[in-house]
C-alpha cells in the first residue's frame, strides 16, 4: 500500500453523485421532501445538491455546511447549527 494516494477530487465526485447523502439533508427538509429529492436524483442523474437548490428546499450556502465532510462524519446531525437558527 506504500505510495498509494487517494484522489480527493474523484472521491468528492463520488460523494456528490451518491443519493445516500440525502440522509444528511433529511433532518433539514423532512422525510417527504427528502424522498422526493432522492427519487428525482435517481430518475434524472442529477445530484442531491443540484436538486435541493433547484427545488428551493435548501440554499447552496446551507448545503455547503450540511454536506461538509467533517459535518457528515462527526457524531450528530450534519449542519445541526442550522436547525438551532430556525
N, C-alpha and C positions, 0 to 999 in steps of 0.2 A: 503494500500500500504506500510505500515511500514514493514521494514525488507526485502522487495523485492530488489534484486540487479541484475543488468544487467550482463550477462555472456559475457564479452568483446570478448573472443576468438570466441564464437559462432556467435556473431554479425559481427565480422570481416569476418568470413567464409561466412555468408550470403551476405555481400557486395562483396566479391571476386567472388562469384559464380553468381552474378547478371550481366546480359548482359547490364543492364541500365548504368553501369559505362562507357560504350563506349562513353557516352556524354561528359565525362571529357577528353577523349582521342581524340575525333573528331577534335578539333582545331589544334592538333599537327600532325595529319596524313591525314586530309581531309575526306570529306564525303564518297567518293568512297571506300577508304581503310577501313574506319570505318564500312561501311555497309558490306564489305566482312568479316571482323573480327567478327562482330555481327552474321552474318548468319552462319559462321563456328562454333562459340561458341554454338549457338542453336543446330546445327546439331550434334556436337560431344560431347557436355557437358564439353568441356574444358573451362577454364576461359579466359576472355579477356586478362588478364595479360600474361598468358601462350602463347596465340596465337600471341600477339604482339611481344613477344620475339622470338618465334619460326619462325614467318614470317619475322623477321628482320625490323619491322616497328618502333620499339622503343626499347631502351636498358632497362635492368632491373633497372639501376640507374635512368633513366628518369621517368620510371613508378613509382618508389618509391616516387618521388616528385609529379607527377601528381595525383596519387591515394592516397596521404596522406589525411586522414580525414579532417584536417584543410583546406587544399587547396581546397578540393571538397565542403566544406560548407562555405567557405569565399567568399564574393562577387567578381565577376570577373572570369577569366579563370584559372582553376586549372593548376598550373605549368607555369604560364604566363612568368616567368623569362626565361624559355627555349625558348620561341618564340622570345624574345629580343636578345638571343645569336645567333640565326640563321638569 
